Amino acid sequence: MTVALRYAARSDVGLVRSNNQDSAYAGPHLLMVADGMGGHAGGDVASSVAVATFAPLDDESHGPDDALDELESALDEAREEIKARSGAEPELAGMGTTVTAILRAGNKLAMVHLGDSRGYLLRDGVLTQVTTDHTFVQHLVDIGRITPQEAEHHPQRSVVMRVLGDFDTDLTPDLSVREARAGDRWLLCSDGLSGFVSAETIETTMRELGDIDSCADRLVQLALRGGGGDNVTVVIADVVELDDLPDGAAPGTAPQVVGAAATTRDDPTVAADGPAARAAGLAQAAARAQKAGLAGARPADDDAPDGSGPDGDPDDDADLEDAADDARPAAEDDDEDGDEPARSRRTRTLVAGAGVLAVVVALVAGGYAWTRTQWFVGVDGDEVAIFRGVPESLGPVTLSTVVERTGIAVDDIASQYVRERVVQTIHADDRASAGTLVDEIVLLEDADDEPAPGTTAEPSPTRTPDPTQPATDPTGEPTATSTRLATQAAGAGEQG
């Protein structure tokens, strides 16, 4: 049996984010999704580095026995490159990325997984999640602290525990090998899809849309229609039997690169018309109008023609000066009327200046009021603390205040990556969420609460699980799965 992959890759910036930090790759031997994090400056770099490092694996030189070793080596190489970039460019410090990749070697599929991007398998019309989210909430589900239903709405559901980043902690990825069975359809995606579209809807879409490009496009549109609050990236691949295809129907072999790693990284969203797209468009238009209004709110002579002033043609300014010289003698000859235009202009200038000042004051007051609705966990002195406000300053004015000192010394946090993330601050939705986050940081250190890890053969496929549940391998075959400690939480990075 000779199998091949027919694939499609899509990535969209979404309706909220200012840039795309996801990257993805699809080729005849390699499928990959990387969801970057670390703020505007770093997430796109980290995901692009990961894809660029893995891309050379897309060839036929790998056998089933060495595919996992190749994936692990690429992961280590990507980590070193991210650390080197972060060291050379301090503004990139703290960047990281998820990695979910499949390497085809003959009729075997080797997979590496790190983070909360997901891998799904549609077999015989049944969709199964074959990866486990490396997140705070999944850890809490694993140890029985919360239910899967509670995890769906948990305030820290986007906080990732394990990522590929610029830190020294050695994080063991999930590794597995599965059979490439003709008729299977694979999906790799960032949480921009799985976080906004239910597993049931994903299953129905993948089952009903046979054309792989149409299926990929539909999934992206569903995520955008669901709010588009994050970058959306999908890679879909069908396993086909080459001997069963008619002449000329073999799948293409040209690689597809999308997202931050592609030359189209700055493309706008492809969102079709809908409530979420219209709302995002109105918000963006309002922001542009506000910006334009502030830029244009400067004192100006109402009689000045369009194009004059600092942004106008210099020749127009010269013409205005000549006209002023010509008009001056006439104004001086008429003592009664000559002062009135000057007073009128001065009045308009003062009114315009007062208007600008009022706008600035209103914006400052509104901005400060908004900061009082924000919360984060950070460091006060050498102690973990809960703050109200934002971790910024305006000159000598600090825009946050300490609400609670937790008594947890930063140096007592065993995980280096968790410690670094706390130092960089972790956003919380409200006061209660900040307290929950502190409790979970403590839980991550309680490794004794965990059952001993083990490796088991995985059962036959079941119906689509709840998105937060760890899924089993639907192939019914033993896998080379690496041992994973659920408590090996090395990060609390907020994804971009």
Order of alpha helices (4+ residues) and beta strands (2+ residues): beta-beta-beta-alpha-alpha-beta-beta-beta-beta-beta-alpha-alpha-beta-beta-beta-beta-alpha-alpha-alpha-beta-beta-alpha-alpha-alpha-beta-beta-beta-alpha-beta-alpha-beta
